[in-house]
Amino acid sequence: MTGRREQQKNARKRRIVDAASHLFATRGYEATAIGDIAQRACLAVGTLYNYFPSKPDIALSIVRVKTSDALGDGEEIVKRPPADPVTAVAALMNLYVDTFSCVERDLWREIAAGAMTDPSGLGVAFFAQDVRLIHQLNALLDELRSRGDLGADADSGRGAITLYSVYVSWFMAYLANDAIGLEELREQVRQGIEVVLHGLLHDSPRVKADSKSEDTR
């Protein structure tokens, strides 16, 4: 009986999330009321509140589902990354862009605002999804390093955080400015990846001079 109840609970949660995803996409986040979601999910409003205490919590559940989808699709890239490291990281980042851009911008704006106004609740839960993606990016960098595409002493953990920061910065710009389209978002993220992987000092005149000076000592 316990297993059956758990299955029923999970099925109801999925119905709520599916109903909310459809309504947010067709009506918009602001225009969708909790009652609308309950009606589409064929549940009483009180029953819905047993699973999600607020609309932002439903939105966060959508993000969790999208994160799981992105991680699942990203596994193939981690296991068999493209030959060029920039292309490999960009492929994973583009997958994140494509997965999360399916969620309308207004919903993302509400989630981001909620995360900042409720840092100990929604903020912590939202950041936990970022951590999952950072860990996958870390795994990709480890794979690239193991096959000799990165320096042997490269810090994959810090590298993953830095690269993910590039993605988040441009995704936030995408949310804040409707003039930024998906193609520009992908291109800006790729350029940021190139800077992180290639470095700002690489082959600069001063670095070359310092290197020659070291060699003559």
C-alpha positions in Angstrom: 0.0 0.0 0.0 2.8 2.4 0.8 4.4 1.9 -2.6 1.0 2.5 -4.3 0.4 5.7 -2.3 3.8 6.9 -3.3 3.1 6.3 -7.0 -0.2 8.1 -6.7 1.5 11.1 -5.1 4.2 11.2 -7.8 1.5 10.9 -10.5 -0.4 13.9 -9.0 2.8 16.0 -8.7 3.6 15.3 -12.4 0.0 16.2 -13.4 0.4 19.5 -11.6 3.8 20.2 -13.1 2.5 19.3 -16.6 -0.6 21.4 -16.2 1.4 24.4 -15.0 4.0 24.0 -17.8 1.2 24.1 -20.4 -0.6 27.1 -18.8 2.6 29.1 -18.2 3.6 28.6 -21.8 0.2 29.4 -23.3 -1.2 32.1 -20.9 1.9 33.4 -19.3 3.1 33.0 -15.7 1.4 36.1 -14.3 -2.0 35.3 -16.0 -2.1 31.8 -14.6 -3.8 31.3 -11.2 -3.4 28.4 -8.8 -7.0 27.6 -9.5 -6.3 27.3 -13.2 -3.5 24.8 -12.6 -5.7 22.8 -10.3 -8.5 22.7 -12.7 -6.3 21.5 -15.6 -4.7 18.9 -13.4 -8.3 17.7 -12.4 -7.5 18.3 -8.7 -9.1 20.4 -5.9 -7.1 23.6 -5.1 -6.7 22.3 -1.5 -5.2 19.0 -2.9 -2.7 21.0 -5.0 -1.6 23.0 -2.0 -0.7 19.7 -0.3 2.0 19.2 -2.9 3.0 22.8 -3.7 2.6 25.6 -1.2 2.9 28.4 -3.8 3.1 29.1 -7.5 6.9 29.8 -7.3 7.3 26.3 -5.8 5.5 24.8 -8.9 7.8 26.9 -11.1 10.9 25.6 -9.3 9.6 22.0 -9.8 9.5 22.8 -13.6 13.2 23.9 -13.3 14.1 20.7 -11.6 12.5 18.6 -14.4 14.3 20.7 -17.0 17.6 20.3 -15.1 17.2 16.6 -15.1 16.4 16.6 -18.8 19.5 18.7 -19.5 21.7 16.4 -17.4 20.4 13.3 -19.1 21.1 14.7 -22.6 24.4 16.1 -21.5 25.8 12.7 -20.5 26.5 11.7 -24.1 28.7 14.9 -24.5 30.6 14.2 -21.3 31.3 10.6 -22.4 32.2 11.4 -26.0 33.1 15.1 -26.2 34.0 16.7 -29.6 37.7 16.9 -30.4 38.0 20.6 -29.9 37.7 21.6 -26.2 35.9 24.9 -26.9 33.4 23.1 -29.2 32.9 20.4 -26.5 32.1 22.9 -23.7 30.0 25.0 -26.1 28.0 21.9 -27.1 27.1 21.3 -23.4 26.3 24.9 -22.8 24.1 25.1 -26.0 22.2 22.1 -24.7 21.5 24.0 -21.5 20.4 27.0 -23.5 18.1 25.0 -25.6 16.6 23.1 -22.7 16.0 26.1 -20.4 14.9 28.6 -23.2 11.8 26.4 -23.6 10.6 28.0 -20.4 9.1 31.4 -21.1 11.2 34.4 -20.0 8.5 35.9 -17.7 8.6 32.6 -15.7 12.3 32.7 -15.4 12.1 36.3 -14.3 9.7 35.4 -11.5 11.9 32.5 -10.4 15.0 34.7 -10.3 13.2 37.4 -8.4 11.8 34.8 -6.0 15.3 33.3 -5.4 16.6 36.8 -4.5 13.7 37.7 -2.2 13.7 34.3 -0.5 17.4 33.3 -0.4 17.1 30.8 2.4 14.2 29.0 0.8 13.6 29.3 -3.0 17.1 30.7 -3.5 18.8 27.6 -1.9 16.6 25.2 -3.9 17.3 27.1 -7.1 21.0 27.2 -6.5 21.0 23.4 -5.9 20.0 23.0 -9.6 22.9 25.1 -10.7 25.2 22.9 -8.6 24.0 19.8 -10.5 24.9 21.4 -13.8 28.2 22.6 -12.5 29.1 19.1 -11.5 28.3 17.8 -15.0 30.5 20.6 -16.5 33.2 19.6 -14.1 33.0 16.0 -15.3 33.4 17.2 -18.9 36.5 19.2 -18.0 37.9 16.1 -16.2 37.3 14.1 -19.3 39.0 16.7 -21.5 42.0 16.8 -19.1 42.3 13.0 -19.0 42.7 12.8 -22.8 45.3 15.6 -22.8 43.2 18.5 -24.1 43.7 20.5 -20.9 46.8 21.1 -18.8 47.6 18.3 -16.4 47.3 20.7 -13.5 44.1 22.3 -14.7 41.6 22.9 -11.8 38.4 21.4 -13.3 36.3 22.4 -10.3 37.2 26.1 -10.5 37.1 26.0 -14.3 33.6 24.6 -14.2 32.4 27.4 -11.9 34.0 30.0 -14.1 32.6 28.7 -17.3 29.1 28.3 -15.7 29.4 31.9 -14.6 29.8 32.9 -18.2 26.6 31.0 -19.1 24.6 32.4 -16.2 25.7 36.0 -16.9 24.5 35.8 -20.5 21.4 33.9 -19.6 20.5 36.6 -17.2 21.2 39.2 -19.9 18.9 37.2 -22.2 16.1 37.4 -19.5 16.6 41.1 -18.9 16.7 42.2 -22.5 14.1 40.9 -25.0 16.3 42.1 -27.9 18.8 39.4 -27.1 17.8 36.3 -29.1 19.0 32.7 -28.7 21.6 32.9 -31.5 23.3 35.9 -29.8 23.1 34.1 -26.5 24.8 31.1 -27.8 27.5 33.2 -29.6 28.3 35.3 -26.6 28.6 32.2 -24.4 30.9 30.6 -26.9 33.1 33.7 -27.0 33.3 33.6 -23.2 34.3 29.9 -23.3 37.1 30.7 -25.7 38.4 33.4 -23.3 38.3 31.1 -20.3 40.0 28.2 -22.1 42.5 30.1 -24.1 43.3 32.8 -21.5 43.8 36.5 -21.7 47.6 36.3 -21.3 48.2 33.5 -23.8 50.9 34.5 -26.2 50.9 38.2 -25.0 54.2 40.0 -25.6 54.9 40.3 -21.9 54.3 36.6 -21.3 56.6 35.7 -24.2 59.3 38.1 -22.8 59.0 36.7 -19.3 59.2 33.1 -20.7 62.4 33.9 -22.6 63.9 35.6 -19.6 63.2 32.4 -17.5 64.8 30.3 -20.2 68.1 32.2 -20.1 68.5 31.9 -16.4 
